[in-house]
Amino acid sequence: MIREIVPPDTGLAFRAMRELRTGLADEESFVRRVDDVQRAEGYRLAGLFEDGTDQALAVAGFRVVHNLAWGDALYVDDLSTSPDARRRGYGGELLAWTMNEARRLGCRQFHLDSGVGPGRSDAHRLYMNSGLVINAHHFAREI
């Protein structure tokens, strides 16, 4: 079952999210960051739960963005599955759920960025099989 994760349940996303965002220090700081900073900017969380589980096995963090390049778009910041729940189609289910949410909200585009490297090939295959295409280079620099 996929459902939106809202306060005070934000911590239910921590274990799955930490697999992607390995720099997360602990559940308390994750919850504080999401609830106090990112939610104010429109960030939302959805989680996939199996019967009998209290923690999300896979999560998606996303927001609606409005800009000149894309118009109104749903942007997926985070898509992560716990290692013990991989290869069950949960990432694909969350991807489909977020695409449906984009349609429901009237977004005309759907976007996500994905890191590169040998460990990302399964994720990239999922994105391509879901109809996503690589249409830009993302440039970044620490300052």
Stockholm file with secondary structure:
# STOCKHOLM 1.0

chainA/1-143         MIREIVPPDTGLAFRAMRELRTGLADEESFVRRVDDVQRAEGYRLAGLFEDGTDQALAVAGFRVVHNLAWGDALYVDDLSTSPDARRRGYGGELLAWTMNEARRLGCRQFHLDSGVGPGRSDAHRLYMNSGLVINAHHFAREI
#=GR chainA/1-143 SS CEEEECTTCGGGGHHHHHHHCTTCCCHHHHHHHIIIIIGGGTCEEEEECCTTCSSCSEEEEEEEEEETTTEEEEEEEEEEECGGGTTSSHHHHHHHHHHHHHHHTTCSEEEECCCCSGGGHHHHHHHHHTTCCCCCCCCCCCC
#=GC SS_cons         CEEEECTTCGGGGHHHHHHHCTTCCCHHHHHHHIIIIIGGGTCEEEEECCTTCSSCSEEEEEEEEEETTTEEEEEEEEEEECGGGTTSSHHHHHHHHHHHHHHHTTCSEEEECCCCSGGGHHHHHHHHHTTCCCCCCCCCCCC
//
